[in-house]
Amino acid sequence: MDTIIQPVPTSAKRGPYRQHSDEFKRAAVARTQVDRASVSLLARDLKINTNQLFSWRKRFGDETLAASASTAPSQLVAVTVLNTPVAASSAASVSSGMIVVNLGQAQLRLEDQIDAATLTLLLARRLP
């Protein structure tokens, strides 16, 4: 019986791990938070694994959103003011009227008595 001894090919060792700075990671996460950004396509462009980018989003996502909200100019919202008679007694804290905000196919409508706190909350929120 003949035995043929051949060396077993081993796979080549992978290259060294790439080390990315926190600035690079934060910049990549910021690019994923742009409207309609594809994390998979961005990861491919950056030559990193998609799962790696998702883990960076978990780690740096809240920081990046807070930083972009504080440095970016606030988004403008179209407002139309209609002249409606308001009773003098209710004008101090609560006004009567209607606010309509159109967001794509959705519509938010606030009617009747709108207090200052609700109006402040509505205007303070960032709309998509």
C-alpha positions, 0 to 999 in steps of 0.5 A, a space after each residue: 500500500 502506497 502512502 502519499 504524503 503531501 503538505 496540508 495547505 494552510 490559509 494565509 494569516 489575515 493582515 493586521 487589525 485596522 485601528 480607527 480613531 474616535 473622530 473617524 467613528 463619530 464622522 461615520 456615525 454622523 454620515 449614517 444619520 443623514 436622511 435616507 442614508 444606507 448604512 450598508 452602502 456607507 460601510 462598503 464605501 468606508 471599507 468596514 464591516 456593516 456590523 462594525 458600523 452598527 456597533 459604532 452607532 450604538 456607542 456614538 449615536 446619541 453623542 452625534 445626534 446631540 452634537 448635530 442638534 446643537 451645532 446645526 441650524 434649526 430646521 425652518 417650519 412654514 407657518 401661516 398666521 390667520 386673523 381670528 378674533 380672540 376673546 380678551 379674557 382667554 388671550 392671556 394664557 390660552 388662545 383659541 385657534 388651529 395649528 396644522 403641520 403637514 409632514 409628508 402624507 401625515 398631518 398633525 392638527 391642534 384645534 381649539 385651545 392651545 396653551 403656550 406650553 403645547 405651542 412651545 413643545 411643538 416649535 421646540 421639536 425637530 421635524 423630519 
